[in-house]
């Protein structure tokens, strides 16, 4: 029924790959957004503590006594890395969305061409 069956199947496969990449990117965005929120809240709370407060830094599965300023710098640096990664992930998401749209349009066009020929 479809003259370009291989091409059609290839387009569907490509569409599935782009959707999979989009879902993976969305998941990574969610994780980073959650980590960003947590770090922002932690920094907010740290700011409200007096400088004489005992603070602890997370090291693996344990906590080590560390000066407030050191803990603050560490979390701030991590927040910077998360923000940069989020920028990259949002660019990937836009790229994936564009590729999905292009592939969907190609599938629709192929279906219309086959309907006209049929």
C-alpha positions in Angstrom: 0.0 0.0 0.0 2.8 2.4 0.9 5.4 2.7 -1.9 8.1 4.2 0.3 7.7 1.8 3.2 11.4 1.7 4.1 11.6 5.5 4.2 8.4 5.7 6.3 9.8 3.1 8.8 13.0 5.0 8.9 11.2 8.3 9.7 9.2 6.6 12.5 12.4 5.1 14.0 14.0 8.6 13.9 11.0 10.1 15.6 11.2 7.5 18.3 14.9 8.2 18.9 14.2 12.0 19.1 11.4 11.4 21.6 13.6 9.1 23.7 16.3 11.8 23.7 13.7 14.4 24.7 12.5 12.3 27.6 16.0 11.7 28.9 16.8 15.5 28.7 13.5 16.3 30.5 14.5 13.9 33.3 17.9 15.4 33.7 16.4 18.9 33.7 14.0 17.9 36.5 16.9 16.5 38.6 19.0 19.6 38.1 16.0 21.9 38.9 15.4 20.0 42.1 19.1 20.2 43.1 19.1 23.9 42.2 16.1 24.6 44.4 17.6 22.6 47.3 20.9 24.5 47.1 19.1 27.9 46.9 17.1 27.1 50.0 20.3 25.9 51.8 22.1 29.1 50.9 19.2 31.2 52.1 19.2 29.4 55.4 23.0 29.6 55.7 22.8 33.4 55.2 20.5 33.7 58.2 22.8 31.9 60.5 25.3 33.8 62.7 28.9 33.4 61.5 29.7 31.7 64.8 27.4 28.8 64.0 28.8 25.3 63.6 28.2 24.1 60.1 28.8 20.8 58.5 29.7 19.9 54.9 28.4 16.8 53.3 31.3 14.5 52.2 30.0 11.3 50.6 27.8 9.7 53.2 29.1 11.6 56.2 29.2 15.2 57.5 32.4 17.1 58.4 32.6 20.2 60.6 33.5 23.1 58.3 33.5 26.9 58.5 30.3 28.5 57.4 32.1 30.5 54.6 33.6 27.3 53.2 30.2 25.5 53.2 28.7 28.6 51.5 31.4 28.7 48.8 31.0 25.0 48.1 27.2 25.2 47.7 27.5 28.4 45.6 30.1 26.7 43.3 27.8 23.7 42.9 24.9 26.0 42.1 27.0 27.6 39.4 27.7 24.3 37.8 24.1 23.3 37.9 23.0 26.5 36.2 25.5 26.0 33.4 24.3 22.4 32.9 20.7 23.5 32.9 21.5 26.1 30.1 23.0 23.2 28.0 20.1 20.9 28.8 17.5 23.6 27.8 19.4 24.1 24.5 19.3 20.3 23.9 15.6 20.3 24.7 14.9 23.0 22.1 17.0 21.1 19.6 15.1 17.9 20.3 11.7 19.6 20.0 12.8 21.1 16.7 13.9 17.7 15.4 10.7 16.1 16.5 8.6 18.7 14.7 10.7 18.3 11.5 10.3 14.5 11.6 6.6 14.7 12.3 6.1 17.1 9.4 8.1 14.7 7.1 5.8 11.8 8.2 2.7 13.9 7.6 4.0 15.0 4.2 4.7 11.4 3.2 1.3 10.3 4.3 -0.3 13.1 2.3 1.8 12.2 -0.8 0.7 8.6 -0.5 -2.9 9.6 -0.1 -2.7 11.7 -3.2 -1.1 8.8 -5.2 -3.5 6.2 -3.8 
